[in-house]
């Protein structure tokens, strides 16, 4: 006997999602795309098999109850419930739904402790034996916790393939899901995975007024919630960085051979970072190489710099490491201490933001990164502002900033050596203000 599920027609991508039997399956897209409905329809369809034990998880139990469970049991908006009354028994205390056909849905939030007797331990799901695992707003769940659940997907029943599946809004490009499903780089995709994109603008059930509001969004919000792209969050320091625009292998890399600047951020437990920038005749920068290693001795650090140094360019080093600077100089490296002082972090951020925003006449980015600079790119997409009063962004978090520091040191130095540079207001303004010689000598920045 098959479970009785409501029969309202599915959107084409929802139907594709429900019937797909890939071992790993992701449905992602903008707001209002019908992802939750598609997940619920797939879940109750699979749970309709006799002997099925399908798990349903979200990071917070309260959110799960208000979204997917509500869609399944009570309906949402104009939608009737996915499970018809009288076809199931819901044990809220033990967090399971027993279907009349013999299958079962067990659910919980990842924020809950292990509980449950009749249906087994349903807390974080680590001790469950499942036929499948469903994840609502999958990006919220930590990778290790998700893997603990998916390792319990090992119960086979006739006609039901083992499957791990979920839906989510887009997140940052380096999120583990983006890596697992090859969203950022197809080469990283799990060999048994499939991703189904669910565009909000293709959901014909959405009122035109709702789509107009989505379309009117700007910046990261529009890219994520209307276009469905995996881009950086609103709290990122470098919100002007876009992987699809700024990360590239140039067809003529030799154009960057005539100029060079290197930035160094010292560290031992934290990584020691060296960034190598090529500069073309027009002044465009390309971060073409990085070194990102911990627990290097001082001689090893000097050797690391020499691997990238062309023999004449300045190497701008964290001024908090005078012994390293002196050792580099004795080794023949043109090591220069960076400028530090009140306001220097935000000032340097403004220079980098200006370069990220600037384009050449043909639309080429003025500042770009080789794909092999994986840590630099990762930190670009994770370096965040601290929350401030009234939303003011005045201080970045002291994390995910090792490459950012090395970059600030050398690009600020080079910008000032070149006679001034337009700087974007670090509080979020888009107007570039020229940095004069007087400004560069202001004690505020030293």
C-alpha positions as CSV (number, residue, x, y, z in Angstrom):
1,X,0.0,0.0,0.0
2,X,1.3,3.4,-0.9
3,X,1.1,6.3,1.5
4,X,-1.7,8.8,0.8
5,X,-0.1,12.1,-0.1
6,X,-1.8,15.2,-1.5
7,X,-1.8,15.3,-5.3
8,X,-1.4,19.0,-6.1
9,X,0.9,19.1,-9.2
10,X,4.5,19.7,-8.5
11,X,6.7,22.2,-10.3
12,X,9.0,20.4,-12.7
13,X,12.1,20.8,-10.5
14,X,10.2,19.7,-7.5
15,X,9.1,16.6,-9.3
16,X,12.7,15.9,-10.4
17,X,13.8,16.3,-6.8
18,X,11.2,13.9,-5.5
19,X,11.9,11.1,-8.0
20,X,15.7,11.4,-8.1
21,X,17.5,8.5,-6.3
22,X,21.1,9.8,-6.2
23,X,22.8,8.7,-3.0
24,X,23.5,12.4,-2.2
25,X,20.9,15.0,-3.4
26,X,20.8,18.7,-2.9
27,X,18.0,21.1,-3.9
28,X,18.9,24.8,-3.6
29,X,17.6,28.1,-4.8
30,X,16.2,31.5,-3.8
31,X,13.5,32.4,-1.4
32,X,10.0,31.2,-2.3
33,X,11.2,28.5,-4.7
34,X,9.2,25.7,-3.0
35,X,12.2,23.9,-1.6
36,X,10.6,23.0,1.7
37,X,7.5,21.6,-0.1
38,X,9.7,19.5,-2.4
39,X,11.6,18.1,0.6
40,X,8.4,17.3,2.4
41,X,6.9,15.6,-0.6
42,X,10.1,13.5,-1.1
43,X,10.2,12.6,2.6
44,X,6.6,11.3,2.9
45,X,6.9,9.5,-0.4
46,X,10.0,7.6,0.8
47,X,8.5,7.0,4.2
48,X,5.4,5.4,2.6
49,X,7.4,2.2,1.9
50,X,6.8,-0.5,4.4
51,X,9.7,-0.8,6.8
52,X,11.1,2.7,5.9
53,X,12.7,4.8,8.7
54,X,13.4,8.2,7.3
55,X,15.1,10.8,9.4
56,X,14.3,14.5,9.2
57,X,16.7,17.1,10.8
58,X,17.3,20.8,11.1
59,X,19.8,22.7,13.2
60,X,17.1,23.9,15.6
61,X,14.1,21.8,16.5
62,X,11.8,24.9,16.9
63,X,12.6,25.9,13.3
64,X,11.9,22.4,12.1
65,X,8.5,22.4,13.7
66,X,7.7,25.7,12.1
67,X,8.7,24.8,8.6
68,X,8.9,21.2,7.2
69,X,6.8,19.6,9.9
70,X,4.1,22.2,9.5
71,X,4.1,21.7,5.8
72,X,3.8,17.9,6.2
73,X,1.1,17.8,8.9
74,X,-0.8,21.1,8.8
75,X,-0.1,22.6,5.4
76,X,1.3,26.0,4.8
77,X,-0.4,29.0,3.2
78,X,-2.8,27.8,0.6
79,X,-1.2,24.3,0.6
80,X,-3.1,21.4,2.3
81,X,-1.0,19.1,4.5
82,X,1.2,16.6,2.7
83,X,0.0,13.7,4.9
84,X,-3.8,13.3,5.0
85,X,-5.4,13.1,8.5
86,X,-6.1,9.5,9.6
87,X,-3.1,8.1,7.6
88,X,-0.5,8.4,10.4
89,X,0.1,8.6,14.2
90,X,2.2,11.4,15.5
91,X,4.1,10.8,18.8
92,X,5.3,14.3,19.7
93,X,7.0,13.3,22.9
94,X,9.2,10.7,21.1
95,X,9.4,12.7,17.9
96,X,8.3,10.2,15.4
97,X,5.4,9.8,12.8
98,X,4.2,6.3,12.2
99,X,2.5,5.9,8.8
100,X,-0.4,3.5,8.2
101,X,1.6,1.9,5.5
102,X,4.3,0.7,7.9
103,X,6.9,3.3,7.3
104,X,8.1,5.9,9.9
105,X,9.6,9.4,10.0
106,X,11.8,10.2,13.0
107,X,12.8,13.9,13.5
108,X,14.7,16.2,15.7
109,X,16.9,19.3,15.9
110,X,20.6,19.0,16.0
111,X,20.5,21.3,19.0
112,X,18.7,18.6,21.1
113,X,20.3,15.9,23.2
114,X,19.8,12.2,22.4
115,X,16.3,11.2,23.5
116,X,13.7,8.7,22.4
117,X,12.9,5.1,23.3
118,X,10.3,3.6,20.9
119,X,11.8,5.1,17.7
120,X,15.4,4.9,18.9
121,X,17.7,7.8,19.8
122,X,16.7,10.7,17.7
123,X,18.8,13.5,19.2
124,X,21.7,14.3,16.9
125,X,20.8,11.2,14.9
126,X,24.2,9.6,15.5
127,X,22.7,6.3,16.8
128,X,19.8,5.9,14.4
129,X,19.5,3.2,11.7
130,X,17.9,4.9,8.8
131,X,16.7,4.2,5.2
132,X,17.3,7.8,4.4
133,X,18.2,11.2,6.0
134,X,16.6,14.5,5.1
135,X,18.0,17.9,6.0
136,X,16.0,21.1,6.1
137,X,18.1,24.2,5.5
138,X,21.1,22.0,5.2
139,X,23.6,24.9,5.3
140,X,22.9,25.4,9.0
141,X,24.1,22.0,10.1
142,X,27.8,21.5,10.8
143,X,29.6,19.0,8.6
144,X,30.7,16.6,11.3
145,X,27.2,16.4,12.8
146,X,25.7,15.8,9.4
147,X,28.1,13.0,8.7
148,X,27.2,11.3,12.0
149,X,23.6,11.2,10.8
150,X,24.4,10.0,7.3
151,X,26.6,7.2,8.6
152,X,23.3,5.8,10.0
153,X,21.8,5.5,6.5
154,X,22.2,1.7,6.2
155,X,18.8,0.1,6.4
156,X,17.7,-1.5,3.1
157,X,14.0,-2.1,2.3
158,X,12.7,-3.3,-1.1
159,X,12.3,-0.6,-3.7
160,X,13.9,2.2,-1.6
161,X,17.6,3.2,-2.3
162,X,19.7,4.6,0.5
163,X,19.7,8.3,0.2
164,X,20.9,11.5,1.9
165,X,19.0,14.5,0.7
166,X,18.2,18.1,1.7
167,X,17.4,21.6,0.6
168,X,18.7,25.0,1.5
169,X,19.2,28.7,0.5
170,X,22.6,29.5,-1.0
171,X,25.5,30.2,1.4
172,X,29.2,31.1,1.0
173,X,31.1,29.5,-1.9
174,X,33.4,27.6,0.4
175,X,30.6,26.0,2.5
176,X,31.1,22.2,2.8
177,X,27.9,21.7,0.8
178,X,29.2,23.9,-2.1
179,X,32.3,21.7,-2.1
180,X,30.5,18.4,-1.7
181,X,28.1,19.1,-4.6
182,X,30.7,20.9,-6.8
183,X,28.9,24.2,-6.8
184,X,32.0,26.3,-6.7
185,X,34.3,23.8,-8.5
186,X,32.8,20.8,-10.3
187,X,36.0,18.9,-9.6
188,X,35.2,18.7,-5.9
189,X,31.7,17.1,-6.3
190,X,31.0,13.7,-4.6
191,X,31.0,11.2,-7.4
192,X,27.5,10.0,-6.4
193,X,25.9,13.4,-5.9
194,X,23.4,15.5,-7.8
195,X,22.3,19.1,-7.3
196,X,18.9,20.3,-8.5
197,X,18.6,24.1,-8.8
198,X,15.2,25.5,-7.8
199,X,14.8,29.1,-9.0
200,X,12.3,31.3,-7.2
201,X,11.4,33.1,-10.4
202,X,10.3,29.8,-11.9
203,X,7.8,29.0,-9.1
204,X,4.5,30.0,-10.8
205,X,2.7,29.8,-7.4
206,X,4.5,32.9,-6.2
207,X,2.4,36.1,-6.4
208,X,3.8,38.7,-8.9
209,X,4.2,41.2,-6.0
210,X,6.5,38.7,-4.1
211,X,8.7,38.3,-7.1
212,X,8.9,42.0,-7.7
213,X,10.1,42.4,-4.1
214,X,12.8,39.7,-4.6
215,X,13.9,41.3,-7.9
216,X,14.2,44.7,-6.1
217,X,16.8,43.4,-3.7
218,X,20.4,44.5,-4.2
219,X,23.9,43.2,-3.4
220,X,24.4,39.9,-1.7
221,X,20.7,39.6,-0.9
222,X,19.6,39.7,-4.5
223,X,22.4,37.3,-5.6
224,X,21.4,34.7,-3.0
225,X,17.6,35.1,-2.7
226,X,16.6,36.0,-6.2
227,X,19.4,34.7,-8.4
228,X,20.2,31.7,-6.1
229,X,23.9,32.2,-6.3
230,X,26.4,31.0,-3.6
231,X,28.1,34.3,-2.6
232,X,29.5,35.9,0.5
233,X,27.3,37.1,3.4
234,X,26.3,40.6,4.2
235,X,28.6,40.7,7.2
236,X,31.8,40.0,5.2
237,X,34.5,42.6,5.2
238,X,35.3,42.1,1.5
239,X,31.7,42.2,0.3
240,X,32.9,43.4,-3.1
241,X,34.8,40.2,-3.7
242,X,33.0,37.9,-6.1
243,X,34.6,34.6,-6.9
244,X,33.2,34.4,-10.4
245,X,34.8,37.8,-11.2
246,X,37.9,38.1,-9.2
247,X,39.3,34.5,-9.3
248,X,40.9,33.7,-12.7
249,X,43.8,32.2,-14.6
250,X,44.8,34.9,-17.1
251,X,45.3,33.9,-20.7
252,X,48.5,36.0,-20.8
253,X,50.1,35.7,-17.3
254,X,53.3,37.1,-18.6
255,X,51.7,40.6,-18.6
256,X,52.2,40.5,-14.8
257,X,55.9,39.6,-14.9
258,X,57.2,43.2,-15.0
259,X,56.2,44.2,-11.5
260,X,56.0,42.4,-8.2
261,X,55.1,43.1,-4.5
262,X,55.1,40.6,-1.7
263,X,53.2,40.7,1.6
264,X,54.2,38.7,4.7
265,X,52.2,38.0,7.9
266,X,54.2,36.4,10.5
267,X,53.0,33.4,12.6
268,X,54.0,30.2,14.2
269,X,50.9,28.5,15.7
270,X,48.9,30.7,13.4
271,X,50.0,30.3,9.7
272,X,53.0,32.1,8.3
273,X,51.6,33.8,5.1
274,X,53.4,35.0,2.0
275,X,51.4,36.5,-0.9
276,X,53.0,37.1,-4.3
277,X,51.4,39.8,-6.5
278,X,52.3,40.4,-10.1
279,X,51.6,43.9,-11.4
280,X,50.9,44.6,-15.1
281,X,52.0,47.9,-16.8
282,X,48.6,49.4,-16.1
283,X,48.9,48.8,-12.4
284,X,46.5,45.8,-12.2
285,X,47.3,43.2,-9.4
286,X,47.2,39.5,-9.7
287,X,47.8,37.4,-6.5
288,X,49.4,34.4,-8.3
289,X,51.0,32.5,-5.4
290,X,50.5,31.9,-1.7
291,X,52.4,30.2,1.1
292,X,50.2,29.4,4.1
293,X,52.0,27.2,6.6
294,X,52.3,26.8,10.4
295,X,55.2,26.0,12.7
296,X,58.0,27.1,10.4
297,X,61.3,28.0,11.8
298,X,62.9,31.4,10.9
299,X,65.2,29.9,8.3
300,X,62.3,28.0,6.8
301,X,60.3,31.3,6.6
302,X,63.2,33.0,4.8
303,X,63.4,30.1,2.3
304,X,59.7,30.3,1.7
305,X,59.9,34.0,0.8
306,X,62.9,33.4,-1.5
307,X,60.9,30.8,-3.4
308,X,58.6,33.5,-4.6
309,X,60.8,36.6,-4.5
310,X,62.2,37.7,-7.9
311,X,65.2,39.4,-6.4
312,X,64.4,43.1,-6.5
313,X,60.8,43.8,-5.3
314,X,59.9,45.0,-1.8
315,X,58.7,42.4,0.7
316,X,56.4,44.2,3.1
317,X,56.4,42.4,6.5
318,X,54.4,42.6,9.7
319,X,56.2,45.3,11.7
320,X,55.5,43.3,14.8
321,X,58.2,40.9,13.7
322,X,61.4,43.0,13.7
323,X,63.7,40.0,14.2
324,X,62.2,38.3,11.1
325,X,62.7,41.6,9.1
326,X,66.3,41.9,10.2
327,X,67.0,38.2,9.3
328,X,65.5,38.7,5.9
329,X,67.6,41.7,5.3
330,X,70.7,39.8,6.3
331,X,69.7,37.1,3.8
332,X,69.6,39.8,1.0
333,X,65.8,40.2,0.9
334,X,64.4,43.8,0.5
335,X,62.3,43.5,3.6
336,X,60.2,46.6,4.7
337,X,58.1,46.9,7.9
338,X,54.5,47.7,7.2
339,X,52.8,50.8,8.7
340,X,50.7,50.1,11.7
341,X,48.8,52.3,14.1
342,X,45.4,53.7,15.0
343,X,43.0,53.2,12.0
344,X,45.5,51.3,9.9
345,X,43.4,48.1,9.6
346,X,40.3,49.9,8.3
347,X,42.5,52.1,6.1
348,X,44.1,49.1,4.5
349,X,40.7,47.4,4.1
350,X,39.6,50.5,2.2
351,X,42.5,50.2,-0.2
352,X,41.7,46.5,-0.9
353,X,38.0,47.3,-1.3
354,X,38.8,50.0,-3.8
355,X,40.9,47.6,-5.8
356,X,38.2,45.0,-5.8
357,X,35.7,47.5,-7.0
358,X,37.9,48.9,-9.7
359,X,37.8,47.5,-13.3
360,X,39.7,48.1,-16.4
361,X,38.1,49.4,-19.6
362,X,37.2,45.9,-20.7
363,X,35.7,45.0,-17.4
364,X,38.7,43.1,-16.1
365,X,39.1,43.1,-12.3
366,X,41.9,45.4,-11.1
367,X,42.7,43.0,-8.3
368,X,42.4,39.2,-9.0
369,X,43.5,35.9,-7.5
370,X,44.8,32.7,-9.0
371,X,42.6,29.6,-8.2
372,X,45.7,28.1,-6.5
373,X,45.5,30.7,-3.8
374,X,42.9,28.7,-2.0
375,X,43.4,30.1,1.5
376,X,43.4,33.7,0.3
377,X,40.1,33.0,-1.5
378,X,38.6,31.2,1.5
379,X,39.5,34.0,3.9
380,X,38.0,36.6,1.5
381,X,34.7,34.7,1.8
382,X,34.8,34.4,5.6
383,X,36.5,37.5,7.0
384,X,33.7,39.3,8.9
385,X,32.9,42.5,10.8
386,X,32.1,42.4,14.5
387,X,28.5,43.4,15.1
388,X,28.3,47.0,16.0
389,X,25.8,49.4,17.5
390,X,23.1,50.4,15.0
391,X,24.7,48.1,12.4
392,X,27.9,50.2,12.2
393,X,30.8,48.1,10.9
394,X,33.9,49.5,12.5
395,X,36.0,46.6,13.5
396,X,36.7,43.2,11.8
397,X,36.8,40.0,13.8
398,X,40.3,38.8,14.6
399,X,40.0,35.5,12.7
400,X,40.2,34.4,9.1
401,X,42.5,37.3,8.5
402,X,46.0,36.0,8.0
403,X,46.1,36.4,4.2
404,X,44.0,39.7,4.6
405,X,46.8,41.1,6.8
406,X,49.6,40.2,4.4
407,X,47.5,41.7,1.6
408,X,46.9,44.9,3.4
409,X,50.5,45.4,4.2
410,X,51.8,45.2,0.7
411,X,49.0,46.8,-1.3
412,X,48.9,49.8,1.0
413,X,52.6,50.2,0.7
414,X,52.5,49.9,-3.1
415,X,49.5,52.3,-3.4
416,X,51.3,55.0,-1.4
417,X,54.5,54.5,-3.3
418,X,52.7,54.9,-6.6
419,X,51.6,58.4,-5.5
420,X,48.1,58.0,-4.0
421,X,45.1,55.8,-4.5
422,X,41.3,56.2,-4.3
423,X,40.0,54.6,-1.1
424,X,36.5,53.4,-0.4
425,X,35.1,54.5,2.9
426,X,35.4,51.4,5.2
427,X,32.0,52.1,6.8
428,X,30.4,51.0,3.6
429,X,30.3,54.1,1.3
430,X,30.9,53.5,-2.4
431,X,32.5,56.9,-3.2
432,X,36.2,56.7,-3.7
433,X,38.1,59.6,-2.1
434,X,41.7,60.3,-3.3
435,X,44.5,59.7,-0.8
436,X,46.8,62.7,-1.0
437,X,50.4,62.8,0.2
438,X,49.3,64.8,3.2
439,X,46.7,62.1,4.0
440,X,49.3,59.3,3.8
441,X,51.5,61.2,6.3
442,X,48.7,61.8,8.8
443,X,49.6,60.3,12.2
444,X,46.2,58.6,12.3
445,X,47.4,56.0,9.9
446,X,50.9,55.4,11.2
